[in-house]
Amino acid sequence: MATASTLKAPASSRARRESSSALPIAKTGYWLSGSLAVVAAIAAAGTALVPGVLRGTAVMNGSARGTALVVLLIAVPALAIAMWYSARGSARAQIVWLGAVGYILYNSTLFLFMTPFNNLFLLYVAMLSLGTWSTAMVIRGLGVESFRERFSPKLPARAIATYALVIVALNFLAWMRNVVPGVLSTSSPSFLDGTGMPTSVLYVQDLAFWLPLMAVSAVWLWRRQAWGYVIAGAMLVTYEIEAIGVAVDQWMGHAADPASTVASAAAVPMFAVIFVIGLIPLAFYFRHLDRRLTAARG
């Protein structure tokens, strides 16, 4: 219950106290994501550059090195830069922060379960743990309900939501094209040939978590609900980095084993086009974000 002295305190004093009380949470988020950046950089460098650390098939090793290079050269720098600008009040940077963490979190699972156990195992576990807790702390620090106020009413929310739902639908259909015949078959499905894996962790996490999350966030955004603004924006960033990641891992996987059907060089231009198309809704999203900061600067 508020005391009389609290009620009589000037608004500026109350704001300072509220800011001060939120500071430990903010610091925790920065420490977690800073640690994630360091761990992810070390793990990715080891995966991509240390000979013999990967123990899978040639094509899977090549793909893993490609993903690791994208983590090292794109996701980690994007995370570090976003944290720097976020500390200076940028709402756009906070969304990039979440999106970069999402990409690292997504691929930490693939490193853990799509590569045979190796010397980097504990680093992969740390990526997964730090990515999970970083996401929780950053979202908590955003103030999701008030974050919606950072957007201009002119944001084409339904157009962006439609794009996200199209991506979900196309991805779902692409996976079902392999999963359904595999489920109906009495033998090991062909999409596992040459991977050395007993099942596809990629399909598991996409179908169980990431695609439903993107679909739900798109519906929230369509309805202009607060969580939709945050999660859909972060997912747009994650999927943009992922488009680059898939293009690179397909190229490097094919280069490592040209005879394998697991990776294809033909996927490279396709995902390059997907990346370019994805820039359009992301540009509209960022254009209408940071409204209060823009007004303050003006």
Summary of the structure (lengths in Angstrom):
residues: 298
radius of gyration: 21.1
end to end distance: 39.0
largest distance: 77.1
contacts: 967
relative contact order: 0.14
helix: 80%
strand: 0%
